[in-house]
Amino acid sequence: MRRADKIQEGLKPTRESFFGKLVGLFQRSKIEEELWNEMEELLIAADVGVGTTLNLIGRMKERVKRENISDPQDAKNILKGEIVRILMLGDASGHPLKSSINFSDSGPTVILVVGVNGSGKTTSIAKLAHALKEDRKKVILAAADTFRAAAIDQLKIWAERIRTEVISHQPGADPGAVVYDAIQAAKGRGTDVLIIDTAGRLQTKFNLMEELKKIQRVVARTYPEAPHEVLLVLDATTGQNGLSQAKYFTAAVGVTGIILAKLDGTAKGGIVIAICEQLKLPIIFVGTGERVEDMAPFNAEDFVETLFADKNN
């Protein structure tokens, strides 16, 4: 299945609900105040967020007035363009700041994956590893969530399915030791990418963040150029709650990108827009189903075109 097709399938619940209604708003003959009010309600209901919604509509109104626009279809195109701009995290010239993984020029690329338990973190790691292997990269996984025996077992089960090696210790072992061994293995075996799973829940939020900082320090001491990416897995079904999670993780370990899991499980796909607008973090991949193949590289244009597509198509 092509990237655009996966995005289309994953966004089906959103397209058939809130954004389907949003597209319908622009079928009227002229632009009236009622259009803005109804648009505001639908965007907020789709988890775009109050602040992001008001910013979007404010920019739309300004452009409609400045460009003397009267056709609602032209206003819709402005909205699509504004959303693309948000999702691409463009610089002053409009060029996207980041849209994919930054691979190391020399030595293995180390990807630290963080996120709370239940977010789809381990499954997302397996999907990422599978996608990288499809791109002919040699991948090793590190089971650094040693606080839950189930986490190690789950990662091993996925690794067996996708035929990928896992570096692990016994439950309760020092996660830093697992990371150290995994980096040494990745370097010694000519690995292209090392993906490190981490704990998603300790006794307190403070303990979790301190443990993640410790792992990051071990990585940096063992391999000064690493980690090359810190990817946060967010569960799309948690909506605005995911934003507060992201703020904590970013402050602790400097998240560089988002894997948005379970996008197919929510009708409120507008959370994607809120993440990029409020956190200024790029979405790198989206989970579009339960199979290991169901992950797609995120593309702003594909995403927006799918959101605004006729729901009957």
C-alpha positions as CSV (number, residue, x, y, z in Angstrom):
1,M,0.0,0.0,0.0
2,R,1.4,3.4,-1.0
3,R,2.1,6.1,1.6
4,A,-0.9,8.2,0.5
5,D,-3.2,5.2,0.6
6,K,-2.1,4.4,4.2
7,I,-2.7,8.0,5.3
8,Q,-6.1,8.0,3.6
9,E,-7.1,4.8,5.4
10,G,-5.8,6.0,8.7
11,L,-7.7,9.3,8.4
12,K,-11.0,7.8,7.3
13,P,-12.7,8.2,10.7
14,T,-11.7,11.9,10.9
15,R,-12.6,12.6,7.2
16,E,-16.0,11.0,7.6
17,S,-16.8,13.0,10.7
18,F,-15.5,16.5,11.7
19,F,-13.6,17.3,8.5
20,G,-16.4,16.0,6.3
21,K,-18.7,18.5,7.9
22,L,-16.0,21.2,7.6
23,V,-15.7,20.6,3.9
24,G,-19.5,21.0,3.7
25,L,-19.3,24.5,5.2
26,F,-17.6,25.8,2.1
27,Q,-20.5,24.7,-0.2
28,R,-22.5,27.8,0.6
29,S,-22.7,30.7,-1.9
30,K,-20.9,33.4,0.1
31,I,-18.7,34.0,3.2
32,E,-20.6,35.0,6.2
33,E,-19.9,35.3,10.0
34,E,-21.8,32.0,10.5
35,L,-19.1,30.3,8.4
36,W,-16.4,31.3,10.9
37,N,-18.5,30.3,13.9
38,E,-19.3,26.9,12.6
39,M,-15.7,26.4,11.5
40,E,-14.5,27.2,15.0
41,E,-16.8,24.7,16.6
42,L,-15.8,21.9,14.2
43,L,-12.0,22.5,14.5
44,I,-12.2,22.5,18.3
45,A,-14.3,19.4,18.3
46,A,-11.7,17.7,16.0
47,D,-9.0,18.3,18.7
48,V,-7.3,21.0,16.8
49,G,-7.4,22.9,20.1
50,V,-8.8,26.3,21.0
51,G,-5.6,28.3,20.6
52,T,-4.6,26.7,17.3
53,T,-8.2,27.1,16.0
54,L,-8.4,30.8,16.8
55,N,-5.0,31.4,15.2
56,L,-6.0,29.6,12.1
57,I,-9.3,31.4,11.7
58,G,-7.6,34.7,12.5
59,R,-5.1,34.2,9.7
60,M,-7.9,33.1,7.4
61,K,-10.0,36.2,8.1
62,E,-7.0,38.5,7.6
63,R,-6.2,36.9,4.2
64,V,-9.8,36.9,3.0
65,K,-10.0,40.6,3.8
66,R,-6.6,41.5,2.4
67,E,-7.1,39.5,-0.8
68,N,-10.8,40.6,-1.2
69,I,-12.0,37.0,-1.3
70,S,-15.7,36.2,-1.6
71,D,-15.9,32.6,-2.8
72,P,-16.0,30.1,0.0
73,Q,-14.0,27.6,-2.1
74,D,-11.1,30.1,-2.2
75,A,-11.4,30.4,1.6
76,K,-11.2,26.6,1.8
77,N,-8.0,26.6,-0.2
78,I,-6.6,29.2,2.2
79,L,-7.4,27.0,5.2
80,K,-5.7,24.0,3.5
81,G,-2.6,26.1,2.8
82,E,-2.5,27.4,6.4
83,I,-2.7,23.9,7.8
84,V,0.1,22.7,5.5
85,R,2.3,25.5,6.6
86,I,1.7,24.5,10.3
87,L,2.4,20.8,9.6
88,M,5.6,21.5,7.7
89,L,7.1,23.7,10.5
90,G,8.4,25.9,7.7
91,D,11.1,28.5,8.2
92,A,10.8,32.1,7.0
93,S,11.2,31.0,3.3
94,G,8.6,28.3,3.7
95,H,11.0,25.4,3.6
96,P,10.2,22.6,6.0
97,L,12.7,22.3,8.9
98,K,12.4,18.6,9.2
99,S,10.4,15.8,7.7
100,S,12.3,12.6,8.1
101,I,14.9,10.8,10.3
102,N,18.4,12.3,10.2
103,F,20.7,9.3,9.6
104,S,24.3,9.3,10.8
105,D,26.9,9.7,8.1
106,S,29.3,7.4,10.0
107,G,28.4,4.6,12.4
108,P,25.0,3.4,13.4
109,T,22.1,5.8,13.7
110,V,20.8,5.6,17.3
111,I,17.1,6.3,17.8
112,L,15.8,6.7,21.4
113,V,12.1,6.0,21.5
114,V,10.1,7.4,24.5
115,G,6.5,7.5,25.5
116,V,4.1,6.4,28.2
117,N,2.9,2.8,28.6
118,G,-0.1,2.0,26.5
119,S,0.7,4.6,23.9
120,G,1.7,2.0,21.3
121,K,5.4,2.5,21.8
122,T,6.7,-1.0,21.5
123,T,4.4,-1.7,18.5
124,S,5.6,1.5,16.9
125,I,9.2,0.4,17.4
126,A,8.5,-2.8,15.6
127,K,6.8,-0.9,12.7
128,L,9.7,1.5,12.4
129,A,12.2,-1.4,12.4
130,H,10.2,-3.1,9.7
131,A,10.0,0.0,7.6
132,L,13.8,0.5,7.9
133,K,14.4,-3.1,7.0
134,E,12.2,-2.7,3.9
135,D,14.6,0.2,3.1
136,R,17.5,-2.3,3.2
137,K,18.9,-1.1,6.6
138,K,20.3,-3.5,9.2
139,V,18.5,-2.9,12.5
140,I,19.0,-3.9,16.1
141,L,16.6,-3.3,18.9
142,A,17.5,-2.6,22.6
143,A,15.1,-3.6,25.3
144,A,16.0,-0.9,27.8
145,D,12.6,-0.9,29.5
146,T,13.8,-3.4,32.1
147,F,11.3,-2.4,34.7
148,R,8.6,-4.5,33.1
149,A,9.3,-8.1,32.1
150,A,6.3,-7.9,29.8
151,A,8.0,-5.0,27.9
152,I,11.0,-7.1,27.2
153,D,8.9,-10.1,26.1
154,Q,6.7,-8.0,23.9
155,L,9.7,-6.5,22.1
156,K,11.2,-10.0,21.6
157,I,7.9,-11.3,20.1
158,W,7.8,-8.4,17.7
159,A,11.5,-8.8,16.8
160,E,11.0,-12.5,16.0
161,R,8.1,-11.6,13.7
162,I,10.2,-9.1,11.7
163,R,13.5,-11.1,12.1
164,T,15.4,-8.5,14.0
165,E,17.9,-9.0,16.8
166,V,17.2,-7.7,20.3
167,I,19.8,-6.8,22.9
168,S,18.3,-7.5,26.3
169,H,19.2,-8.2,30.0
170,Q,17.1,-9.8,32.7
171,P,14.1,-7.8,34.1
172,G,15.2,-5.4,36.7
173,A,18.6,-4.9,35.2
174,D,20.2,-1.5,34.8
175,P,18.8,0.0,31.6
176,G,22.1,1.9,31.1
177,A,23.9,-1.4,30.9
178,V,21.5,-2.6,28.2
179,V,22.1,0.5,26.2
180,Y,25.8,0.3,26.5
181,D,25.8,-3.3,25.3
182,A,23.4,-2.5,22.4
183,I,25.6,0.3,21.2
184,Q,28.7,-1.9,21.3
185,A,26.8,-4.6,19.4
186,A,25.5,-2.1,16.8
187,K,29.0,-0.8,16.2
188,G,30.6,-4.2,16.1
189,R,28.1,-5.8,13.7
190,G,28.0,-3.0,11.1
191,T,24.4,-2.1,12.1
192,D,22.7,0.8,10.3
193,V,20.2,1.7,12.9
194,L,19.8,0.9,16.7
195,I,16.4,1.6,18.1
196,I,16.2,1.8,21.9
197,D,13.0,1.1,23.8
198,T,12.6,2.8,27.1
199,A,10.4,2.7,30.2
200,G,7.1,4.4,30.0
201,R,6.1,4.5,33.6
202,L,7.9,4.5,36.9
203,Q,6.6,5.4,40.4
204,T,6.4,9.1,39.6
205,K,6.7,11.3,36.6
206,F,10.0,12.7,38.1
207,N,11.5,9.2,38.4
208,L,10.6,8.4,34.8
209,M,12.1,11.6,33.4
210,E,15.3,11.1,35.5
211,E,15.6,7.5,34.2
212,L,15.3,8.7,30.6
213,K,17.9,11.4,31.2
214,K,20.2,8.7,32.6
215,I,19.8,6.6,29.5
216,Q,20.5,9.6,27.3
217,R,23.7,10.3,29.3
218,V,24.9,6.7,28.9
219,V,24.2,6.9,25.1
220,A,26.2,10.1,24.9
221,R,29.2,8.8,26.9
222,T,29.3,5.6,24.9
223,Y,28.7,7.2,21.5
224,P,29.2,11.0,21.6
225,E,27.3,11.7,18.4
226,A,24.2,9.9,19.7
227,P,21.3,9.7,20.1
228,H,20.7,11.0,16.6
229,E,16.9,11.1,17.1
230,V,14.6,11.1,20.2
231,L,11.2,10.1,18.9
232,L,8.2,10.4,21.2
233,V,5.3,8.0,20.6
234,L,1.9,9.7,21.2
235,D,-1.4,7.9,21.2
236,A,-3.7,9.9,18.8
237,T,-6.8,8.7,20.7
238,T,-5.7,10.6,23.8
239,G,-6.2,14.0,22.1
240,Q,-5.1,17.1,23.9
241,N,-3.8,15.0,26.9
242,G,-1.0,14.0,24.6
243,L,0.2,17.5,24.4
244,S,1.0,17.7,28.1
245,Q,2.9,14.4,27.8
246,A,5.0,15.8,25.0
247,K,5.9,18.8,27.0
248,Y,7.3,16.7,29.8
249,F,9.3,14.4,27.5
250,T,10.7,17.3,25.5
251,A,11.9,19.1,28.5
252,A,13.6,16.0,29.8
253,V,15.2,14.5,26.8
254,G,14.9,16.9,23.9
255,V,12.4,15.2,21.7
256,T,13.2,15.6,18.0
257,G,10.1,14.1,16.4
258,I,6.8,12.4,16.9
259,I,5.4,9.0,16.0
260,L,1.7,9.4,16.1
261,A,0.2,6.0,16.9
262,K,-3.4,4.8,16.5
263,L,-4.4,7.6,14.1
264,D,-6.9,5.1,12.6
265,G,-8.6,4.8,16.0
266,T,-9.8,8.3,16.4
267,A,-12.2,10.6,14.6
268,K,-10.3,13.6,16.0
269,G,-7.3,13.6,13.7
270,G,-7.0,17.4,14.2
271,I,-4.6,16.6,17.1
272,V,-1.9,16.4,14.4
273,I,-2.3,20.1,13.7
274,A,-2.3,21.0,17.4
275,I,0.9,19.1,18.0
276,C,2.8,20.9,15.2
277,E,1.4,24.3,16.1
278,Q,1.9,24.2,19.9
279,L,4.9,22.0,20.3
280,K,6.8,22.9,17.1
281,L,7.7,19.3,16.8
282,P,7.6,17.5,13.5
283,I,5.5,14.3,13.0
284,I,7.8,11.8,11.3
285,F,5.5,8.7,11.1
286,V,1.8,7.9,11.7
287,G,0.4,4.6,12.7
288,T,-2.5,3.6,10.4
289,G,-3.5,0.2,11.6
290,E,-2.6,-2.9,13.6
291,R,-0.3,-4.7,11.2
292,V,3.5,-4.2,11.2
293,E,3.2,-2.7,7.7
294,D,0.7,-0.1,9.0
295,M,3.0,2.9,9.5
296,A,3.5,5.7,7.0
297,P,6.0,8.5,6.7
298,F,4.1,11.7,7.4
299,N,3.6,14.1,4.6
300,A,1.8,17.4,5.1
301,E,0.4,17.7,1.6
302,D,-0.9,14.1,1.6
303,F,-2.4,14.6,5.1
304,V,-4.3,17.8,4.2
305,E,-5.5,16.6,0.8
306,T,-6.9,13.5,2.5
307,L,-8.6,15.5,5.3
308,F,-10.4,17.7,2.8
309,A,-11.2,14.9,0.3
310,D,-14.8,14.2,-0.5
311,K,-15.8,11.6,2.1
312,N,-17.8,9.7,-0.5
313,N,-14.7,9.0,-2.6
